[in-house]
């Protein structure tokens, strides 16, 4: 597991999430811990190194 810090695309606050480095490509929705709005998270790892991360807002 790896902690990754980024800005919420809704409230712009700095938040962090634990990313599972054992899964090469992941895409899932998680709520912001501050504003509770949903965020589409997409990550990719190569040799357990983060090579791509995106956090995009989801229209409700």
C-alpha positions in Angstrom: 0.0 0.0 0.0 1.1 3.5 -0.8 -0.3 6.8 0.5 -0.9 9.4 -2.2 -1.8 13.0 -1.6 -3.8 15.1 -4.2 -6.4 17.9 -4.4 -10.1 17.0 -4.4 -11.6 18.2 -7.8 -14.7 19.4 -6.0 -13.5 21.3 -2.9 -9.8 21.7 -3.8 -8.7 20.5 -0.3 -5.6 18.3 0.0 -6.6 14.7 0.8 -4.9 11.4 0.7 -5.8 7.8 -0.2 -4.1 4.5 0.2 -3.4 2.9 -3.2 -2.9 -0.9 -3.6 0.4 -1.2 -5.5 -0.2 -5.0 -6.1 -2.9 -4.2 -8.7 -1.4 -2.8 -11.9 -4.4 -0.8 -13.2 -7.3 0.4 -11.1 -10.4 2.6 -11.6 -12.9 3.2 -8.9 -15.1 5.8 -7.2 -14.4 7.1 -3.8 -15.9 9.9 -1.8 -13.8 12.9 -0.7 -13.2 12.7 3.1 -13.9 16.4 3.4 -16.8 17.4 1.1 -18.2 13.8 0.6 -18.5 14.3 -3.2 -17.7 11.3 -5.4 -14.3 11.2 -7.2 -13.4 8.9 -10.1 -9.9 7.6 -9.2 -7.7 6.0 -11.9 -4.3 4.7 -11.2 -1.6 2.6 -12.9 1.6 1.0 -11.5 4.6 -0.4 -13.1 6.9 -2.6 -10.9 4.9 -1.2 -7.9 5.8 2.4 -8.9 3.0 4.8 -9.6 3.1 5.9 -13.2 -0.4 7.4 -13.7 -2.9 9.0 -11.3 -6.0 10.9 -12.0 -8.8 12.2 -9.8 -11.8 13.6 -11.6 -15.1 15.0 -10.4 -18.3 13.1 -11.1 -21.4 15.0 -11.9 -24.3 14.2 -9.6 
